[in-house]
Amino acid sequence: MQTVDANGAKIPALGLGTWKLSGRHCARLVQQALRLGYRHIDTAEMYENEREVGEGLRASGVRRDEVFITTKVWSTHLAPGELARAAKDSLAKMRLSDVDLLLIHWPNPRVPLAETIAALCRMKQEGYARHIGVSNFSAALMDEAIKFASEPLVTNQIEWHPFIDQRTLVAACARHGLSVTAYSPLAKGKTVANDILSTVGMNYGKNGGQVALRWLLQQGAIVIPSTSKVERLSENMAVFDFELTPEEMAEIATLATPTGSVRE
Ligand SMILES: NC(=O)c1ccc[n+]([C@@H]2O[C@H](COP(=O)([O-])OP(=O)(O)OC[C@H]3O[C@@H](n4cnc5c(N)ncnc54)[C@H](OP(=O)(O)O)[C@@H]3O)[C@@H](O)[C@H]2O)c1
């Protein structure tokens, strides 16, 4: 699996998103994804599926040290004691001694950022997280977080797909050596049948969703598409055997609009 290097972390460029997956179905999808070659799983306290993610990992037979596991602390648990408790609860649910990446899921203006970031850094120093980072942070908030951090932040996980313009934030991450993890990279499925993306895909025997993932990967992003269907896991992974031309990259970039977010 191709990896992205960021501030000391080596992050598999494609992972399985698990939001909205639950119960035995979640465990089965994680297990199957890992058997197919996925090496990165994205979960969160808020998804209420960490137990099943751990079960899927163990059922897959893939060694723990071959899989990159990300989880996130929810925004109501950002006071220092709360953060440590939430992170340790996540580990207990997954039955893991550490995660590869621990993120602040969303900023919370009611808790001083300096305290949250200090607590996050302690999770790394105490061995509960190999790497730490943020999610849904603006460029300004990311600058602040970096100033407070005694450990390197390795990613900002943000909504990114061809329909949303994230050039400013992506450039800010690059300036600080942070990777960008693109969530909702398929624009919640809307990329799959998009006319322009599908037309580009015809050159390579790919669908619009695969073109969207490739477009992100070629800009150095990490992508974490999700699906509830086992049969789509392979399709969403088949994005490393073709390369978009500079002209195609530029054409796809014209799809972004100010209202392109697909967030619910
Ligand atoms: N940090 C954050 O705040 C945040 C926010 C949102 C998401 N995330 C993370 O990012 C992950 C992915 O984002 P997302 O779930 O919002 O959206 P997404 O991955 O862009 O899209 C998922 C949707 O696309 C459909 N889909 C997937 N593969 C397909 C295929 N090959 N053909 C046709 N349709 C396909 C899925 O339907 P089916 O299930 O029917 O296949 C599902 O409805 C999440 O699971 C989560 O881990 C993080």
PDBQT file of the ligand as one rigid body, heavy atoms in Angstrom, charges set to zero:
ROOT
HETATM    1  N1  LIG A 301     -13.758  13.817  10.575  1.00  0.00    +0.000 N 
HETATM    2  C1  LIG A 301     -15.022  14.002  10.265  1.00  0.00    +0.000 C 
HETATM    3  O1  LIG A 301     -15.709  14.920  10.766  1.00  0.00    +0.000 OA
HETATM    4  C2  LIG A 301     -15.661  13.077   9.273  1.00  0.00    +0.000 A 
HETATM    5  C3  LIG A 301     -16.887  13.435   8.677  1.00  0.00    +0.000 A 
HETATM    6  C4  LIG A 301     -17.436  12.564   7.733  1.00  0.00    +0.000 A 
HETATM    7  C5  LIG A 301     -16.784  11.386   7.415  1.00  0.00    +0.000 A 
HETATM    8  N2  LIG A 301     -15.609  11.047   8.017  1.00  0.00    +0.000 N 
HETATM    9  C6  LIG A 301     -14.898   9.785   7.688  1.00  0.00    +0.000 C 
HETATM   10  O2  LIG A 301     -14.795   9.669   6.276  1.00  0.00    +0.000 OA
HETATM   11  C7  LIG A 301     -15.389   8.442   5.861  1.00  0.00    +0.000 C 
HETATM   12  C8  LIG A 301     -15.985   8.556   4.467  1.00  0.00    +0.000 C 
HETATM   13  O3  LIG A 301     -16.896   9.616   4.383  1.00  0.00    +0.000 OA
HETATM   14  P1  LIG A 301     -18.455   9.433   4.126  1.00  0.00    +0.000 P 
HETATM   15  O4  LIG A 301     -18.859   8.091   4.644  1.00  0.00    +0.000 OA
HETATM   16  O5  LIG A 301     -19.132  10.645   4.641  1.00  0.00    +0.000 OA
HETATM   17  O6  LIG A 301     -18.623   9.507   2.558  1.00  0.00    +0.000 OA
HETATM   18  P2  LIG A 301     -17.975   8.856   1.227  1.00  0.00    +0.000 P 
HETATM   19  O7  LIG A 301     -16.954   7.856   1.571  1.00  0.00    +0.000 OA
HETATM   20  O8  LIG A 301     -17.628   9.989   0.351  1.00  0.00    +0.000 OA
HETATM   21  O9  LIG A 301     -19.219   8.160   0.563  1.00  0.00    +0.000 OA
HETATM   22  C9  LIG A 301     -19.897   7.076   1.131  1.00  0.00    +0.000 C 
HETATM   23  C10 LIG A 301     -21.161   6.882   0.312  1.00  0.00    +0.000 C 
HETATM   24  O10 LIG A 301     -20.796   6.535  -1.023  1.00  0.00    +0.000 OA
HETATM   25  C11 LIG A 301     -21.419   5.330  -1.395  1.00  0.00    +0.000 C 
HETATM   26  N3  LIG A 301     -20.417   4.509  -2.125  1.00  0.00    +0.000 N 
HETATM   27  C12 LIG A 301     -19.233   4.069  -1.647  1.00  0.00    +0.000 A 
HETATM   28  N4  LIG A 301     -18.570   3.367  -2.591  1.00  0.00    +0.000 NA
HETATM   29  C13 LIG A 301     -19.368   3.369  -3.689  1.00  0.00    +0.000 A 
HETATM   30  C14 LIG A 301     -19.241   2.800  -4.971  1.00  0.00    +0.000 A 
HETATM   31  N5  LIG A 301     -18.140   2.102  -5.303  1.00  0.00    +0.000 N 
HETATM   32  N6  LIG A 301     -20.247   2.983  -5.872  1.00  0.00    +0.000 NA
HETATM   33  C15 LIG A 301     -21.345   3.706  -5.533  1.00  0.00    +0.000 A 
HETATM   34  N7  LIG A 301     -21.526   4.278  -4.308  1.00  0.00    +0.000 NA
HETATM   35  C16 LIG A 301     -20.541   4.104  -3.397  1.00  0.00    +0.000 A 
HETATM   36  C17 LIG A 301     -21.803   4.645  -0.111  1.00  0.00    +0.000 C 
HETATM   37  O11 LIG A 301     -22.975   3.907  -0.301  1.00  0.00    +0.000 OA
HETATM   38  P3  LIG A 301     -23.017   2.316  -0.006  1.00  0.00    +0.000 P 
HETATM   39  O12 LIG A 301     -22.828   2.185   1.464  1.00  0.00    +0.000 OA
HETATM   40  O13 LIG A 301     -24.370   1.944  -0.493  1.00  0.00    +0.000 OA
HETATM   41  O14 LIG A 301     -21.897   1.705  -0.792  1.00  0.00    +0.000 OA
HETATM   42  C18 LIG A 301     -22.053   5.801   0.835  1.00  0.00    +0.000 C 
HETATM   43  O15 LIG A 301     -23.385   6.269   0.727  1.00  0.00    +0.000 OA
HETATM   44  C19 LIG A 301     -16.413   8.149   6.972  1.00  0.00    +0.000 C 
HETATM   45  O16 LIG A 301     -16.849   6.822   6.976  1.00  0.00    +0.000 OA
HETATM   46  C20 LIG A 301     -15.616   8.546   8.180  1.00  0.00    +0.000 C 
HETATM   47  O17 LIG A 301     -14.701   7.512   8.528  1.00  0.00    +0.000 OA
HETATM   48  C21 LIG A 301     -15.021  11.891   8.921  1.00  0.00    +0.000 A 
ENDROOT
TORSDOF 0
